[in-house]
Amino acid sequence: MIRSRLGQLHSGAISMGVLAKVLYQAAERIVMDKTGLPGWYEVELDYRPPFASADSPDALALPSIFTALEEQLGLR
């Protein structure tokens, strides 16, 4: 099951290919799975939404989607 909302992506079982498709919207650019990793993964990713504003200081404190991918999941 994938739970996704602006600034969060949580899944109990997701393939790298599906993760790339889900990240496409958050990254606002093409995302390709070049990991070669088979199987299913538990993912918890918290990132700054693309249009975070000063009205949401908690969101501004989060890393960008690209930084979050590298720091939280070890992916680039």
C-alpha positions in Angstrom: 0.0 0.0 0.0 1.3 3.4 -1.0 0.4 6.5 1.1 1.5 9.6 -0.6 0.7 13.2 0.1 2.5 16.4 -0.5 5.9 16.1 1.2 5.5 12.5 2.2 5.7 9.0 0.7 5.2 6.0 2.8 4.8 2.4 1.5 5.0 -1.0 3.1 5.9 -2.7 -0.2 7.0 -0.9 -3.4 9.2 -1.8 -6.3 11.9 0.6 -7.5 10.0 0.9 -10.8 6.8 2.0 -9.1 8.8 4.3 -6.8 10.2 6.0 -9.9 6.8 6.6 -11.3 5.5 8.0 -8.0 8.5 10.3 -7.6 7.9 11.7 -11.1 5.1 13.9 -9.7 7.1 15.1 -6.6 10.3 15.8 -8.6 8.4 17.4 -11.5 10.7 15.8 -14.0 11.3 12.4 -15.5 12.5 9.8 -13.0 14.0 6.6 -14.2 14.8 3.4 -12.3 18.4 2.5 -13.0 19.0 0.7 -9.7 18.5 -2.8 -11.1 17.1 -3.7 -7.6 14.4 -6.4 -7.8 11.9 -7.0 -5.1 9.7 -4.9 -2.8 10.9 -2.3 -0.3 9.5 -0.4 2.6 9.9 3.3 2.0 9.4 6.3 4.2 10.4 9.6 2.6 9.7 13.0 3.9 10.7 16.0 1.8 9.9 19.7 1.2 7.0 20.1 -1.1 7.9 21.8 -4.4 5.8 24.9 -3.6 6.4 25.2 0.2 6.0 28.7 1.5 6.9 30.7 4.6 3.4 29.9 5.8 4.5 26.4 6.5 7.8 26.6 8.4 7.8 22.9 9.1 7.8 22.1 5.4 10.6 24.5 4.8 12.7 22.7 7.3 12.5 19.5 5.3 15.1 18.6 2.6 14.4 18.9 -1.1 13.1 15.7 -2.8 16.6 15.1 -4.3 18.4 15.5 -0.9 15.8 13.4 0.8 16.2 10.6 -1.7 19.9 10.5 -1.2 19.9 11.0 2.6 16.9 8.9 3.6 16.9 6.1 0.9 20.5 6.2 -0.4 19.2 6.8 -4.0 20.2 9.3 -6.6 
